[in-house]
Amino acid sequence: MKNLITGLAIIITMLGFSQSQSISGVVAKEQPKLEDVSVTVTVDSAAEIESTFQVEDIKEILDATGKNEALTFKIICNGRTMSNGEKSHMSYSVEGNSSKPEEFLKSVEKIRTSAINYYKNKN
């Protein structure tokens, strides 16, 4: 019984002293920034393009990026199945930099419009 009480006292003492003390240090709270942003959208129709994304969605992503970061936007338009059994597709891609967001957004709008026209001209 004496050994049991001594063992419990040692365990309780060790647990009491093993608790971490208050940590002193600097905790930095920063807004996370996106770096090297690449967005790829795969669609099967013009209606899907119109419902999948708007240029304003890309603008929101640009607002979260840091300065002078690489940006890539790609849209893949799936087509009909060819005679060899594979699906035809066409892709549009634009690369830019977050230091010039207006130019990048204009390019995104152009390839979005081109992709919609691709499906409209196909039919």
N, C-alpha and C positions, 0 to 999 in steps of 0.2 A: 504494500500500500504506500509505503514511504517512497519507493522507486516510482510509482505511478504519479504521485503528486509532484515529485521532483521533475519528472519528464514533462508533465503538463505545464509546470511553471517555466521550464526552459523554452518550450514551444511557444507559449504565450508571450514570453519576453522577446523571442526572436521575431515573431510576427509584429509585435509592437514597434520594434526598432527598424524593421525592414520596410516600413511604409515610407514612400518617397516624401521628401521635404518639398516645400514650395519651390518651384522652379523660377529662377530669376533669369530673364533674358528678354530680348526684343522679338516680338511677333509682328511681322509685317503683313498687313492686309492690303493686298493689291488686287486690282481688277485683272482677271486673266485676259491675255491677249492671244489671238490666233496668229500663227505664223505659217507661211507657205500654204495658203488655202487653195484647195483643188476641189471643184464641184463637178460631178459627172451625172447627167440625167439621161436615162434611157427611156424612150417613148415608142409607142406603136401607132399613134394617130395625132392629128392636129388638135382634136378635143382634149387629148391627154396632155399635150403641151400647155394648152391654155389653163387646164385645171391643176397641173403639177406645180408650176412656178410662175411668179410674176417678177418683173425687174425689181420691185420693191423688196422682195424676199432677198435678193442678192445684195441690195443696198444695206439691209440689216446685218448681213454677214460682214460687209465691208466696214461697217461702223465698229465691229468688234475686233478688227485686225489692227495690228500695230502699224507704225509708220514704215514705209519703204519695204513692204513685204511682197513676195511673189504671189500672184493670183492666177488661177487657171480655171476656166469654165468650159465644159465640153457637153454637147448634147448629141446623143446617138439616136438616129431615126431608124427604127426597124422597118423593113419592107416585107414584101411577099416572099414566100418560099420559092426558090429557083428550081430549075429542072434537076439539079444535082442534089436536091434535098436540103440545102443550106438556106438560111434566111438571108436575104439581101439587107444591107444596111448602109447608111451614109452618116458621117459624123461631121459636126462643125465644132471648132475649138478656137478659143481666144485666150491669149496670155496677156497679163498686164502687171501693174504695180499699184500698191495701195496708196502711193503718193499722188496718183492721178486717177481718182475714183470716177470722175465724170466720163473720162475717155473709156474706161473699162466698162462702165454701165451702158454707154452708147453701143459698144461692140457687142455686149450681151444682148441688147435689144435687137440689134441687126441680125444676129444668128438665130434668135428666137423667131423673128419674123421670117427669116429664110427657111427655117425648119417647118413652120406652119405652111409656107408657100410650097415647100417640097411635097407635103401631103395633099394639098389642094390641087396641084398640077398633076399628081400621080393618078388621080381619079378621073 
